[in-house]
Amino acid sequence: MTEYLTEADPRWAAHSGEERHTEAREWGPDDLERAAVFLAELAPQARLVLEYLLRNPGRAIHCTELVDKVLGGPSEGDPARRVAGVLSGMSKSHGNSGRRYPFYWWEAPGGSAGATYAVRPSVAAVFLAAQLRE
């Protein structure tokens, strides 16, 4: 079953991210130029993952789907670690942006394998508008 989070869903506040996900303010409508720069500075695989999340605003996407649909399919090792490693390719963009990471993530409950990722609908709108300006 596909799970979608609305803009006001309380689960956004219950994410697993730490300081890089909370230390700065959320992306907003005045951040189109900042979002375009963020995208331009991304490592190639990080951009592919973010673009997939942006095309599915509010949808909770498990790391195995990201590996299968964006990163070329399964390989040796843990899919959650693989996605986390790819998303570390956002560190330069994040550091320069003055904003929080544009995605949220949640560890799997009960210590089961994996993590789930999503982009808030309002943040997806900012990044998609920035892409249209490119």
CYANA upper distance limits for C-alpha pairs under 8 A (distance plus 0.5 A):
  2 THR  CA     59 ARG  CA      7.76
  2 THR  CA     60 ALA  CA      7.88
  3 GLU  CA     59 ARG  CA      6.31
  3 GLU  CA     60 ALA  CA      6.10
  4 TYR  CA     58 GLY  CA      5.69
  4 TYR  CA     59 ARG  CA      4.78
  4 TYR  CA     60 ALA  CA      6.48
  5 LEU  CA      9 ASP  CA      6.22
  5 LEU  CA     11 ARG  CA      8.15
  5 LEU  CA     12 TRP  CA      8.47
  5 LEU  CA     58 GLY  CA      5.33
  5 LEU  CA     59 ARG  CA      6.73
  5 LEU  CA     60 ALA  CA      7.75
  5 LEU  CA    120 ARG  CA      8.27
  6 THR  CA     58 GLY  CA      6.74
  6 THR  CA    120 ARG  CA      8.30
  6 THR  CA    121 PRO  CA      7.87
  7 GLU  CA     58 GLY  CA      7.97
  7 GLU  CA    120 ARG  CA      6.77
  7 GLU  CA    121 PRO  CA      6.56
  7 GLU  CA    122 SER  CA      7.52
  8 ALA  CA     12 TRP  CA      8.48
 10 PRO  CA     14 ALA  CA      7.52
 11 ARG  CA     15 HIS  CA      7.21
 12 TRP  CA    104 TYR  CA      7.71
 12 TRP  CA    120 ARG  CA      8.42
 14 ALA  CA    106 TRP  CA      8.44
 15 HIS  CA    104 TYR  CA      6.75
 15 HIS  CA    105 TRP  CA      6.19
 15 HIS  CA    106 TRP  CA      5.64
 16 SER  CA    104 TYR  CA      8.22
 16 SER  CA    105 TRP  CA      6.30
 16 SER  CA    106 TRP  CA      5.27
 16 SER  CA    107 GLU  CA      6.62
 17 GLY  CA     21 HIS  CA      5.76
 17 GLY  CA     22 THR  CA      7.95
 17 GLY  CA    104 TYR  CA      7.34
 17 GLY  CA    105 TRP  CA      6.75
 17 GLY  CA    106 TRP  CA      7.86
 18 GLU  CA     22 THR  CA      6.91
 19 GLU  CA     23 GLU  CA      5.61
 20 ARG  CA     24 ALA  CA      8.01
 20 ARG  CA    100 ARG  CA      6.49
 20 ARG  CA    101 TYR  CA      6.93
 21 HIS  CA    100 ARG  CA      5.52
 21 HIS  CA    101 TYR  CA      5.85
 21 HIS  CA    104 TYR  CA      7.82
 22 THR  CA    100 ARG  CA      6.52
 23 GLU  CA    100 ARG  CA      7.02
 24 ALA  CA     98 GLY  CA      6.83
 24 ALA  CA     99 ARG  CA      5.32
 24 ALA  CA    100 ARG  CA      5.33
 25 ARG  CA     98 GLY  CA      8.18
 25 ARG  CA     99 ARG  CA      5.73
 25 ARG  CA    100 ARG  CA      6.29
 26 GLU  CA     99 ARG  CA      6.51
 26 GLU  CA    100 ARG  CA      6.27
 26 GLU  CA    102 PRO  CA      8.19
 26 GLU  CA    123 VAL  CA      8.31
 27 TRP  CA     31 ASP  CA      6.84
 27 TRP  CA     99 ARG  CA      6.87
 27 TRP  CA    100 ARG  CA      7.84
 27 TRP  CA    102 PRO  CA      7.56
 27 TRP  CA    123 VAL  CA      6.21
 27 TRP  CA    126 VAL  CA      7.77
 28 GLY  CA    122 SER  CA      7.78
 28 GLY  CA    123 VAL  CA      7.14
 28 GLY  CA    126 VAL  CA      7.03
 29 PRO  CA    126 VAL  CA      6.41
 31 ASP  CA     35 ALA  CA      6.41
 31 ASP  CA    126 VAL  CA      7.47
 32 LEU  CA     36 ALA  CA      6.76
 32 LEU  CA    126 VAL  CA      6.45
 32 LEU  CA    127 PHE  CA      7.40
 32 LEU  CA    129 ALA  CA      7.39
 32 LEU  CA    130 ALA  CA      5.54
 33 GLU  CA     37 VAL  CA      6.85
 33 GLU  CA    130 ALA  CA      7.19
 34 ARG  CA     38 PHE  CA      6.64
 34 ARG  CA     97 SER  CA      6.93
 35 ALA  CA     39 LEU  CA      6.68
 35 ALA  CA     97 SER  CA      8.37
 35 ALA  CA    126 VAL  CA      7.64
 35 ALA  CA    127 PHE  CA      6.24
 35 ALA  CA    130 ALA  CA      6.58
 36 ALA  CA     40 ALA  CA      6.73
 36 ALA  CA    127 PHE  CA      7.73
 36 ALA  CA    130 ALA  CA      5.71
 36 ALA  CA    131 GLN  CA      7.11
 36 ALA  CA    134 GLU  CA      7.82
 37 VAL  CA     41 GLU  CA      6.76
 37 VAL  CA     93 SER  CA      8.18
 38 PHE  CA     42 LEU  CA      7.05
 38 PHE  CA     93 SER  CA      5.38
 38 PHE  CA     94 HIS  CA      7.63
 38 PHE  CA     96 ASN  CA      8.22
 38 PHE  CA     97 SER  CA      6.97
 39 LEU  CA     47 ARG  CA      7.22
 39 LEU  CA     93 SER  CA      7.93
 41 GLU  CA     90 MET  CA      8.39
 41 GLU  CA     92 LYS  CA      7.50
 41 GLU  CA     93 SER  CA      5.94
 42 LEU  CA     46 ALA  CA      6.65
 42 LEU  CA     47 ARG  CA      6.10
 42 LEU  CA     89 GLY  CA      6.77
 42 LEU  CA     90 MET  CA      6.00
 42 LEU  CA     92 LYS  CA      7.92
 42 LEU  CA     93 SER  CA      6.58
 43 ALA  CA     47 ARG  CA      6.71
 43 ALA  CA     89 GLY  CA      5.54
 43 ALA  CA     90 MET  CA      7.20
 44 PRO  CA     48 LEU  CA      6.92
 45 GLN  CA     49 VAL  CA      6.84
 45 GLN  CA     71 LEU  CA      7.87
 45 GLN  CA     86 VAL  CA      6.70
 45 GLN  CA     87 LEU  CA      8.44
 45 GLN  CA     89 GLY  CA      8.12
 46 ALA  CA     50 LEU  CA      6.65
 46 ALA  CA     86 VAL  CA      5.91
 46 ALA  CA     87 LEU  CA      5.64
 46 ALA  CA     88 SER  CA      8.07
 46 ALA  CA     89 GLY  CA      5.99
 46 ALA  CA     90 MET  CA      6.84
 47 ARG  CA     51 GLU  CA      6.44
 48 LEU  CA     52 TYR  CA      6.74
 48 LEU  CA     70 VAL  CA      7.10
 49 VAL  CA     53 LEU  CA      6.85
 49 VAL  CA     66 LEU  CA      7.35
 49 VAL  CA     70 VAL  CA      6.78
 49 VAL  CA     71 LEU  CA      8.36
 49 VAL  CA     87 LEU  CA      8.22
 50 LEU  CA     54 LEU  CA      6.56
 50 LEU  CA    103 PHE  CA      8.28
 51 GLU  CA     55 ARG  CA      6.72
 52 TYR  CA     56 ASN  CA      7.14
 52 TYR  CA     70 VAL  CA      7.86
 53 LEU  CA     57 PRO  CA      6.93
 53 LEU  CA     59 ARG  CA      8.35
 53 LEU  CA     61 ILE  CA      8.28
 53 LEU  CA    103 PHE  CA      8.44
 53 LEU  CA    117 TYR  CA      8.25
 53 LEU  CA    118 ALA  CA      6.70
 53 LEU  CA    119 VAL  CA      6.55
 54 LEU  CA    119 VAL  CA      6.85
 54 LEU  CA    124 ALA  CA      5.55
 54 LEU  CA    127 PHE  CA      7.92
 54 LEU  CA    128 LEU  CA      7.61
 55 ARG  CA    124 ALA  CA      8.20
 56 ASN  CA    118 ALA  CA      8.49
 56 ASN  CA    119 VAL  CA      8.23
 57 PRO  CA    118 ALA  CA      7.47
 57 PRO  CA    119 VAL  CA      5.97
 57 PRO  CA    120 ARG  CA      6.52
 57 PRO  CA    121 PRO  CA      5.28
 57 PRO  CA    124 ALA  CA      6.37
 58 GLY  CA    118 ALA  CA      6.28
 58 GLY  CA    119 VAL  CA      6.06
 58 GLY  CA    120 ARG  CA      5.67
 58 GLY  CA    121 PRO  CA      5.86
 59 ARG  CA    118 ALA  CA      6.25
 59 ARG  CA    119 VAL  CA      7.92
 60 ALA  CA    116 THR  CA      6.48
 60 ALA  CA    117 TYR  CA      6.11
 60 ALA  CA    118 ALA  CA      5.51
 61 ILE  CA     65 GLU  CA      7.10
 61 ILE  CA     66 LEU  CA      7.76
 61 ILE  CA    116 THR  CA      5.77
 61 ILE  CA    117 TYR  CA      5.67
 61 ILE  CA    118 ALA  CA      6.70
 62 HIS  CA     66 LEU  CA      7.30
 62 HIS  CA    114 GLY  CA      7.56
 62 HIS  CA    115 ALA  CA      6.41
 62 HIS  CA    116 THR  CA      4.75
 62 HIS  CA    117 TYR  CA      6.82
 63 CYS  CA     67 VAL  CA      6.75
 63 CYS  CA     79 PRO  CA      6.54
 63 CYS  CA     80 ALA  CA      6.07
 63 CYS  CA     83 VAL  CA      6.93
 63 CYS  CA    114 GLY  CA      6.62
 63 CYS  CA    115 ALA  CA      6.13
 63 CYS  CA    116 THR  CA      6.32
 63 CYS  CA    117 TYR  CA      7.64
 64 THR  CA     68 ASP  CA      6.56
 64 THR  CA     74 PRO  CA      8.46
 64 THR  CA     79 PRO  CA      6.26
 64 THR  CA     80 ALA  CA      7.91
 64 THR  CA    114 GLY  CA      8.00
 65 GLU  CA     69 LYS  CA      6.28
 65 GLU  CA     70 VAL  CA      8.31
 66 LEU  CA     70 VAL  CA      5.76
 66 LEU  CA     71 LEU  CA      7.04
 66 LEU  CA     83 VAL  CA      7.81
 67 VAL  CA     71 LEU  CA      5.15
 67 VAL  CA     72 GLY  CA      6.89
 67 VAL  CA     73 GLY  CA      5.84
 67 VAL  CA     74 PRO  CA      6.81
 67 VAL  CA     79 PRO  CA      6.98
 67 VAL  CA     82 ARG  CA      8.23
 67 VAL  CA     83 VAL  CA      7.48
 68 ASP  CA     72 GLY  CA      6.34
 68 ASP  CA     73 GLY  CA      4.44
 68 ASP  CA     74 PRO  CA      6.67
 69 LYS  CA     73 GLY  CA      7.23
 74 PRO  CA     79 PRO  CA      8.02
 77 GLY  CA     81 ARG  CA      8.27
 77 GLY  CA     82 ARG  CA      8.05
 78 ASP  CA     82 ARG  CA      6.80
 78 ASP  CA    114 GLY  CA      8.40
 79 PRO  CA     83 VAL  CA      6.68
 79 PRO  CA    114 GLY  CA      7.30
 80 ALA  CA     84 ALA  CA      6.62
 80 ALA  CA    113 ALA  CA      7.98
 80 ALA  CA    114 GLY  CA      5.37
 80 ALA  CA    115 ALA  CA      6.34
 81 ARG  CA     85 GLY  CA      6.46
 82 ARG  CA     86 VAL  CA      6.79
 83 VAL  CA     87 LEU  CA      6.62
 84 ALA  CA     88 SER  CA      6.79
 85 GLY  CA     89 GLY  CA      7.89
 87 LEU  CA     91 SER  CA      8.45
 90 MET  CA     94 HIS  CA      6.38
 91 SER  CA     95 GLY  CA      6.50
 92 LYS  CA     96 ASN  CA      6.77
 93 SER  CA     97 SER  CA      6.49
 94 HIS  CA     98 GLY  CA      7.52
 94 HIS  CA     99 ARG  CA      7.33
 94 HIS  CA    100 ARG  CA      7.51
 94 HIS  CA    101 TYR  CA      6.72
102 PRO  CA    119 VAL  CA      6.97
102 PRO  CA    120 ARG  CA      8.44
102 PRO  CA    123 VAL  CA      7.12
103 PHE  CA    117 TYR  CA      7.30
103 PHE  CA    118 ALA  CA      6.16
103 PHE  CA    119 VAL  CA      5.09
103 PHE  CA    120 ARG  CA      7.63
104 TYR  CA    117 TYR  CA      6.16
104 TYR  CA    118 ALA  CA      5.87
104 TYR  CA    119 VAL  CA      6.62
104 TYR  CA    120 ARG  CA      8.25
105 TRP  CA    115 ALA  CA      7.24
105 TRP  CA    116 THR  CA      5.98
105 TRP  CA    117 TYR  CA      4.84
105 TRP  CA    118 ALA  CA      6.93
106 TRP  CA    115 ALA  CA      6.09
106 TRP  CA    116 THR  CA      5.74
106 TRP  CA    117 TYR  CA      7.06
107 GLU  CA    111 GLY  CA      8.34
107 GLU  CA    114 GLY  CA      7.14
107 GLU  CA    115 ALA  CA      5.05
107 GLU  CA    116 THR  CA      7.08
108 ALA  CA    112 SER  CA      6.06
108 ALA  CA    113 ALA  CA      6.81
108 ALA  CA    114 GLY  CA      6.11
108 ALA  CA    115 ALA  CA      5.67
108 ALA  CA    116 THR  CA      7.58
119 VAL  CA    123 VAL  CA      7.07
119 VAL  CA    124 ALA  CA      6.67
120 ARG  CA    124 ALA  CA      6.73
121 PRO  CA    125 ALA  CA      6.77
122 SER  CA    126 VAL  CA      7.10
123 VAL  CA    127 PHE  CA      6.94
124 ALA  CA    128 LEU  CA      6.43
125 ALA  CA    129 ALA  CA      6.53
126 VAL  CA    130 ALA  CA      6.70
127 PHE  CA    131 GLN  CA      6.70
128 LEU  CA    132 LEU  CA      6.87
129 ALA  CA    133 ARG  CA      7.04
130 ALA  CA    134 GLU  CA      7.18
